[in-house]
Amino acid sequence: MTDHPPGALLRAIVEKLEAMGIPHMVVGSFASTVYGEPRSTRDLDLVIDPTPEQLNRLLAALDPDDYYVDPDVARDALRRRSMSMRAATVLVAAVWVAPSCWWWRLTFASGRK
């Protein structure tokens, strides 16, 4: 697996999400550093809100030489709208499926990523 610097990994994943029209937001230490208190945890946290078709396209687009994602775990996370899937490189990207509740809908509607 490729050792992506944190910013490069974020950029690579976000480019894929945007190209597929998948709503997403950065949370965790990256968001904290941009919007508040800098902190480093050596992982990347994202919340996504894909359709099943978008998730399948995303899974197909992740090169197994660069990322490891268990497709069954990812599809189960979407079906249950809870838990996470991990896109593992040397740096871990935790990708959370947005729960189906008013707060997340409002947050995605704000357009802030």
C-alpha positions as CSV (number, residue, x, y, z in Angstrom):
1,M,0.0,0.0,0.0
2,T,1.1,3.5,-0.7
3,D,2.2,5.8,2.1
4,H,0.2,9.0,1.3
5,P,1.0,12.1,3.3
6,P,-2.2,13.1,5.1
7,G,-3.0,16.1,2.8
8,A,-2.5,14.0,-0.3
9,L,-4.7,11.2,1.0
10,L,-7.4,13.7,1.8
11,R,-7.1,15.3,-1.6
12,A,-7.2,11.9,-3.4
13,I,-10.3,10.7,-1.6
14,V,-12.2,14.0,-1.8
15,E,-11.5,14.1,-5.6
16,K,-13.1,10.7,-6.0
17,L,-16.1,11.7,-3.8
18,E,-16.6,14.9,-5.7
19,A,-16.2,13.3,-9.1
20,M,-19.0,10.8,-8.2
21,G,-21.2,13.5,-6.6
22,I,-21.1,11.9,-3.2
23,P,-21.9,14.3,-0.4
24,H,-19.1,14.3,2.2
25,M,-17.5,16.3,5.0
26,V,-14.2,16.2,6.8
27,V,-14.5,15.7,10.5
28,G,-12.0,14.9,13.3
29,S,-8.6,16.3,13.6
30,F,-8.4,17.7,10.1
31,A,-11.6,19.7,10.6
32,S,-10.4,20.7,14.1
33,T,-7.2,22.0,12.7
34,V,-9.0,24.1,10.0
35,Y,-11.8,25.4,12.2
36,G,-10.4,25.4,15.7
37,E,-7.8,23.7,17.7
38,P,-4.9,22.0,15.8
39,R,-4.3,18.4,16.7
40,S,-2.8,15.4,15.0
41,T,-4.0,11.9,15.2
42,R,-2.4,10.5,12.0
43,D,-5.8,9.5,10.7
44,L,-8.3,11.1,8.4
45,D,-12.0,11.1,9.3
46,L,-14.8,11.7,6.7
47,V,-18.5,11.3,6.7
48,I,-20.1,10.4,3.4
49,D,-23.8,10.1,2.3
50,P,-23.7,8.0,-0.9
51,T,-26.5,6.1,-2.7
52,P,-25.9,2.4,-3.0
53,E,-24.9,3.0,-6.7
54,Q,-22.4,5.7,-5.7
55,L,-20.9,3.5,-3.1
56,N,-20.4,0.7,-5.6
57,R,-18.7,3.1,-8.0
58,L,-16.5,4.4,-5.2
59,L,-15.5,0.9,-4.2
60,A,-14.6,0.0,-7.8
61,A,-12.6,3.2,-8.1
62,L,-10.3,2.5,-5.1
63,D,-7.2,0.9,-6.5
64,P,-6.4,-2.2,-4.2
65,D,-2.7,-1.4,-4.5
66,D,-3.3,1.9,-2.8
67,Y,-6.4,1.3,-0.6
68,Y,-7.9,-1.6,1.3
69,V,-11.7,-1.4,1.9
70,D,-13.8,-4.4,2.6
71,P,-16.7,-4.0,0.2
72,D,-19.1,-6.1,2.4
73,V,-18.3,-4.0,5.5
74,A,-18.8,-0.8,3.4
75,R,-22.2,-2.0,2.0
76,D,-23.3,-3.1,5.5
77,A,-22.4,0.3,6.9
78,L,-24.5,2.0,4.3
79,R,-27.4,-0.4,4.8
80,R,-27.4,0.2,8.5
81,R,-26.4,3.9,8.2
82,S,-24.1,3.5,11.1
83,M,-20.5,2.4,11.8
84,S,-17.6,3.0,9.5
85,M,-15.5,1.5,6.8
86,R,-11.8,2.0,6.7
87,A,-9.8,2.9,3.6
88,A,-6.5,1.6,4.9
89,T,-3.2,2.9,3.5
90,V,-0.2,3.4,5.7
91,L,-2.3,6.3,7.0
92,V,-5.8,5.2,7.9
93,A,-8.9,7.1,6.6
94,A,-12.0,6.3,8.6
95,V,-15.0,6.9,6.3
96,W,-18.3,7.1,8.1
97,V,-21.7,6.7,6.5
98,A,-23.9,9.5,7.6
99,P,-26.7,8.4,10.0
100,S,-30.2,9.0,8.7
101,C,-31.2,11.8,11.1
102,W,-32.2,15.5,10.9
103,W,-28.8,16.8,12.2
104,W,-26.8,15.2,9.5
105,R,-29.3,16.2,6.8
106,L,-29.0,19.8,8.0
107,T,-25.2,19.6,8.2
108,F,-24.9,18.3,4.6
109,A,-27.5,20.9,3.4
110,S,-25.2,23.7,4.7
111,G,-22.6,22.8,2.1
112,R,-19.7,23.1,4.5
113,K,-17.1,20.4,3.8
